[in-house]
Amino acid sequence: MADQVINIASDFTRYPGPRHIEDGPKSGEEFRDTMLIPRITNAVQSGGKVVIVLDGARGYTSSFLEEAFGGLVRLKSFTRDQLDRILEIRVSDPKIRYLAGNIRDYISSTSAAA
């Protein structure tokens, strides 16, 4: 199975928004629900990977990234182990390279909802 690539800037928005849909457009919640969950579900079923490209956006808030990626675990959509196997974060811009580590931290430090 070929990798599924999501370039946030070109496939979702160059201007990532707030945490929740009700807080404004292009939220982390919207990105998670409309783009991440369907693609990761497909990758789980097919044995593929989902590659997230962070380059090109005009900035990311921690709330956008935490809701999008931490929310995958919090909502019990996926386990940390599944996400470790399936998700690959790519960033070539050295100024935002640290965000890949932040995303991994959001996934690993998030508790699944009871």
PyMOL commands that set and color helices and strands:
alter all, ss='L'
color gray80, all
select helices_A, chain A and resi 8-12+21-23+28-46+62-74+80-86+98-109
alter helices_A, ss='H'
color red, helices_A
select strands_A, chain A and resi 4-7+50-53+87-90
alter strands_A, ss='S'
color yellow, strands_A
deselect
rebuild
show_as cartoon
